[in-house]
């Protein structure tokens, strides 16, 4: 009997000694790409005779790499190079094929240490809009693998994509497509991904393919542990069999020693469906009194039979419907009238997969491809524009009702030149178009006004000229279109071009009477004066100053304290607009003075249609982005405390807009450039240019033209146009990530990676230290950092109902700030104790706090011991346990067993009998950094356990040396919102244990007395650590407390306060 397990079989590139035969099969329809070869490179592979060509014409990304020389000598020529994809998250081959033809599609991967890292990557594959499979190597010794699928493309081309999921750089050695007969591998729906394909009973350890197999399938050798091998030198006929299994495969077989042949496999995923194809041929010329007949059963149920294989002729038995169930046990059972046992020559098993996800509408694909070609877009625009979901082209947003359609195109700051291409008009359902900050020339085309679904059009910062089409202006005035055309020096807005011509005619009309009639001089003077007064009155426009509002829960309405200024006043205030201190999407900002007070004057651009300005408080330290990413940001680095204070201030301002204003206001443009810093670094939220009053009639959202800044824009709002206060929460989450990481919302590299994507990838690796701005030099409270990261990632959830509201955000930030303040305050009054406060929230999916609980126990000392320290880590169920032992005397007593009884989730007594023998790690020093790194790597980030303060939690335990051992224990637990703080002391007095009375309350052991054991607990029930204290080589512990002892009355209170504040998660 044979067992089939570990079904991720490694591709064996055979060390083939096969000689080419003279009669080669026809390679019509074969597509064989050697990946990484230079363009126009082609050759015929020596062992197979397959004609390979370079992949360069089928893909425009990736880099060519050569495998290590050792692998070139042992693997075929098509494995000597790879194409690697270090840039972009989706890289695709586009191959022209015959649509509605069944193909075997195979991707081959030989790592060959091409990158010199000796680290096997993991990545995914997609075909068209659908996920195909994962590429994973089965072990360190397995350097090659392949993935196969039988699929019928419905288009005249196919996209085969490699998807980077953050676990290594994708690469590929070869891509091969082979046409198949439509009568083979038939399924009602879906496609077939190869699970395994075996040449059963093979007499040689060799993998067969083309030219032996006309369809170029890989046949790997397999033999049952118990059975007999049969073989014949004669040719087995497969011409009448559509599957055309090669004769060399069918000429060997296995038979069982008894009357039944069994084989089985366990499906990795019970929901997976399978199709099986079993190939038989009789290899023995039977005598008259001999017969071979058998039935096929699945899990004991009859499947097919009886089957009588024909001599030297191939027959195939296959499942006409998908097999389900999770466990698959096949048996070939000899019939009663058969004299010979069953026979098996070859077997194929495939997984049913769905590759039918619709690809982007073909008209949209054609249009966006033409746009890409026209402008030479240098982005990772590969494969299908909108799919697979999560891998759409950068700068696009799509709808997914039926065939995906492109509804948003953002090509801002992409270096575009030339005119606005008419191909954009072919994007029939486009709602948002952003071509700002490029070098586009010419006039604004009329076709833009004929795009009925267009709601946002941003053409700012180009070199456009002429007039803005009247229809666009009318739609902008009506509110159906958000139009931005500023910073185009030669562009005329509305009828301004005609106004200039009119003014010229007026001047001519004024000059004529001056020349014609000297006698009318007085009348002319009066007329000029009148015109002057009229012009002056026309320029006398109201300008409303924006006054900072202080949050006040008593405010029932949103009112502004207003002062009105004339245009002449504004000129005086700004000294004729002398000093520009900022530029924004709605106009320039100028420095000025009102009386002796510094102000900032924001002149709204002419396209706003208001000809107004805002005058508001001058912020001495400018916007937040200058301190995070500006030229001088490295010289004056914001501290962690300062960052949290700024974030809290800004969050409170946003909370006031949402909750303190009646009706509520949605800002719509929260970003670091709109957070301004006063002289004391107090942050204030600015620029309400996009703000909308939010209805309070019970609705959850309002529909509006999408507006905002790329990188900060809520994806849900951007897709649906539905605006609510959670859209601001998303934008603030991006700001918070910028504050935490010191990175921009969208990276300034070619990949344009969003900061939330980057943080998510770092969290998947458990890398909190890399996430935080390196310029902080590790000077922050780790609990505070984790909480801030978690809070930010909750804010940037793709769906609004999973985001917190701003009140929750403010509370979370205040907790983070309290933890950091507790750390800095404690460091100012006492020396650090070398202990690592490790309680934190870790959840890679960033779901709301759940009911799970983690217990953390720390043991450390405030003095270094040259001997090796021992550290043990164990994960149990959904709880997490960290034990750090740094005291040589206690190490051998503590590492074997958790020395404290802790409460379980129901607050009942729970003795801890578990041995901590999972793994032992020894450190050659006891530096803070090593212990800290170990705690993160081996405990928190490995367990991915959500640790919160809704259940009991031991936060710390310090061992203090003062001549002899004297130990201090600190317990803390929280139940919902009730905080209970307990502190106890255990000491050695004449080898006896003494316990403070309040220790029992924390440890769950009842009332202790100072010198007596508890009346209800026997000696053997004492906590193990307590029982072992007398065995320590230190016979006596001094009661003398050194200066600076954290347990002295005043300092002890500080320790308590620190524990209470910094332990909150």
Secondary structure, DSSP 8 states (H G I E B T S, - for coil): ---------------------SS----TT-EEEETT--TT-EEE-TTT--EEEESGGG-S--EEEE--HHHHTTS-GGGSEEEEE-S-SEEEEEEE--TT-EEEEEEEEE-TTTTSS----EEEEEETTEEEEEE--SSTT--EEEEEEEEE-SSSEEEEEEEEEEES-EEESEEEEEE--TTSS--SSSEEEEEEEEEET-SSS--B-TTTSTT---BEEE--SSSEEEE-SS--B-TTSTT---HHHHTEEEE-SSSEEEEEEE-SSTT--EEEEEEE-B-S---TT--B-EEEEETTEEEEEEE---BTB-EEEE-SS-B-SSEEEEEEEE-TT-SB---B-EEEEEEEE--------HHHHHHHHHHHHHHT--S---S-SS-STT---TTEEEE-SSS-EEEEEE-TTS--EES--GGGGG-TT--EEE--SSEEEE---GGGGG-TT--EEE--SSEEEEE--HHHHHHHHHTS-EEE--S-TEEE-TTHHHHHHHHHHHHHHHHHHHHH-GGGHHHHHHHHHHHHHHHHHHT---EEE-------TT--S------EE-HHHHHHHTTTT--EEEEETTEEEEEEEETTEEEEEEE--GGGSS--EEEEE--TT-BHHHHHHSTTTTTS---HHHHHHHHHHHHHHHHIIIIISSS-EE-S---GGGEEE-TT--EEE---TT-EE---SS-S-EE------TTTS-HHHHHH-EE-HHHHHHHHHHHHHHHHH---SB-SSTT--BHHHHHHHHHHTT-HHHHS-GGGTT-S-HHHHHHHHHHHHHHT-SSGGGS--HHHHHHHHHHHHHHHHHHHHHHHHS---S------B--TT-----S--------EESS--SS-EEEEEEEETTEEEEEEE--HHHHHHHTTB--S----TTS-------B--S-EEEES---HHHHHHHIIIIIIHHHT-B--SSSEEEEEEEEEESSSEEEEEEEEEEETTEEEEEEEEEEEETTEEEE-TTHHHHHTS----SSS--TT--GGGS-HHHHHGGGSS---------TT-TTSHHHHHHHHHHHHHHT--
